[in-house]
């Protein structure tokens, strides 16, 4: 299915002006190409894949000003590109983002330096994730935080929540709290067989006993 891209559509720091004749690679493969205007006002021809996946950030005007020189800089830029890409209409899991109205705020979408300043202030670095506090809202300074991968996983909209002794827990949090990480599959199996959460968690697990 041909991706529909129209004049005025924005991708990062570019605004689409028009589609150009297809570019033919030496292999004979053809690529769609678009004439785009950068935020600085200059125009640049960009292939479809580079445009929609935000592989090219500007016509070159930002390369020196915001050049990534350290591992942390490169990681922050990678995260910035990722959140912009996953909120695009053509993202493979658009039902989790675009279709739910999840967007990147204008100040981050069009200005990498604003995102970078926030990221450095909040100590975003390799091994940590950016997490939306409210999963139904978009990416913005007031709805994002820097967390470990574990916390990020527990905040996803589809985290498995269980009620144990009158209190709700993410399933894996409860398992870790009870020291049962190595037996989580057994406990999941018990729950699937309609055991109560209390019985599934509190019944001792013996070697060779998977009930």
JOVENSUL-V563502 format. One record per backbone hydrogen bond with DSSP energy under -0.5 kcal/mol. CO is the residue of the C=O (numbers start at 1). NH is the residue of the N-H. If there is no record, write none. Layout:
# JOVENSUL-V563502
CO&NH  CO&NH
This chain:
# JOVENSUL-V563502
3&5  6&9  9&16  11&14  13&39  14&11  15&37  16&8  18&35  20&33  23&25  23&31  25&28  29&25  31&23  32&48  33&20  34&36  34&46  35&17  35&18  36&38  36&44  37&15  38&41  42&38  44&36  46&34  47&51  48&52  49&53  50&55  50&56  51&54  55&57  60&64  62&66  64&67  67&69  70&74  71&75  72&76  73&77  74&78  75&79  76&80  77&81  78&82  79&83  80&84  81&85  82&86  83&87  85&88  88&91  91&94  93&96  94&97  94&99  97&100  97&102  98&101  101&103  103&139  105&108  105&109  106&110  111&114  111&115  112&116  113&117  114&118  115&119  116&120  117&121  118&122  119&124  120&123  125&128  127&149  129&131  129&147  131&133  131&145  133&135  134&137  138&140  139&105  140&143  140&144  141&144  143&133  145&131  145&147  147&129  148&152  149&153  150&154  151&155  152&155  153&156  156&159  159&161  160&171  162&164  162&169  163&165  164&167  167&164  169&162  170&173  170&174  171&175  172&176  173&177  174&178  175&180  176&179  180&183  181&184  183&187  184&188  185&189  186&190  187&191  188&192  189&193  190&193  190&195  191&194  196&200  197&201  198&202  199&203  204&206  206&209  208&210
